[in-house]
Amino acid sequence: MSTIFKKIIDKEIPADIVYEDDLCLAFRDIDPKAPVHILIIPKKEIPSMAEVSENDKELIGHLYLVASKIAKDEGVSDSGYRLAVNTNNEGGQEVYHLHIHLLGGRQMTWPPG
């Protein structure tokens, strides 16, 4: 069964896309937790960080480089931002397609909830 993220990749569901290349896609979260809340997803279907393999190391690095670029483009790089990857149920993962949350535009607190 396709996740909502796969349907966004396939353009079956609209999204506010801020970045796309051959390996990944990034779009604004529909329920933002910060003024800037963007999800960065690989086009390869990987259910969670727990499923990442040695073969995925370049892809994972690429996702983080894209996150850095988007943070600059969104104007939060200098002030600061948070990257979060929720993994499986107790990690708070809701959509089982690996994704990085880029959150910025406000002061983050620690520890997160």
C-alpha positions in Angstrom: 0.0 0.0 0.0 1.3 3.4 -1.0 1.9 6.0 1.8 0.8 9.6 1.4 4.4 10.5 0.8 4.6 8.1 -2.2 1.5 9.6 -3.6 3.1 13.1 -3.3 6.2 11.8 -5.1 3.9 10.4 -7.8 2.0 13.7 -8.0 -1.2 11.9 -7.1 -1.7 14.3 -4.1 -0.7 18.0 -4.3 1.9 19.4 -2.0 3.7 22.7 -1.5 7.0 21.5 -3.0 10.1 23.6 -2.2 12.7 21.3 -3.6 13.0 18.3 -5.9 15.7 16.3 -7.6 16.2 12.8 -8.9 16.7 11.4 -5.3 14.4 13.4 -3.1 11.5 15.8 -2.7 10.9 18.4 0.0 7.6 20.1 0.8 5.9 22.1 3.5 4.2 20.2 6.3 0.4 20.6 6.3 0.4 20.8 10.1 3.5 22.9 10.8 5.0 22.9 14.3 7.2 25.9 13.5 7.1 28.9 11.1 9.3 26.8 8.8 8.4 23.1 8.8 9.5 21.2 5.7 9.6 17.5 5.2 12.5 16.1 3.1 11.8 12.6 1.8 13.8 10.2 -0.4 12.1 9.0 -3.6 13.3 5.5 -2.7 10.7 4.0 -0.4 12.5 3.3 2.9 10.0 2.7 5.8 12.1 4.2 8.6 15.7 4.9 9.8 15.6 1.4 11.3 15.4 0.1 7.7 18.4 2.1 6.3 21.2 -0.1 4.9 24.8 0.4 4.0 23.6 0.9 0.4 21.7 4.0 1.5 24.6 6.0 3.0 25.0 8.3 0.0 21.2 8.9 -0.2 21.0 9.7 3.5 24.0 12.1 3.2 22.2 13.7 0.2 19.1 14.3 2.2 21.0 16.2 4.9 22.8 18.3 2.3 19.5 19.2 0.8 18.2 20.1 4.3 21.1 22.5 4.7 20.4 24.1 1.3 16.7 24.5 2.1 17.5 26.0 5.5 19.6 28.6 3.7 16.9 29.2 1.1 14.3 29.6 3.9 16.4 32.1 5.8 16.8 30.0 9.0 20.4 28.8 8.5 22.1 31.6 10.4 19.6 31.8 13.3 19.4 28.1 13.6 17.0 25.2 12.9 16.4 21.6 14.0 16.4 18.4 11.9 14.4 15.5 13.3 13.9 12.0 12.2 11.2 10.1 14.0 11.7 6.3 13.9 8.9 3.8 14.5 6.0 4.0 17.0 7.8 5.2 20.2 9.9 7.6 18.2 6.7 9.3 17.1 6.8 8.2 13.4 3.3 8.5 11.8 4.1 8.0 8.1 6.2 4.9 7.4 8.3 6.5 4.7 11.6 7.9 5.9 11.5 11.7 6.3 13.5 14.5 7.9 11.6 17.3 9.5 13.3 20.7 9.1 12.0 23.1 11.7 13.0 26.7 12.1 11.9 30.3 12.5 11.4 30.1 16.3 13.4 29.1 19.4 13.5 25.3 19.8 13.3 23.8 23.3 15.2 20.9 24.8 14.4 18.2 25.4 11.7 17.7 22.8 8.5 16.0 23.8 
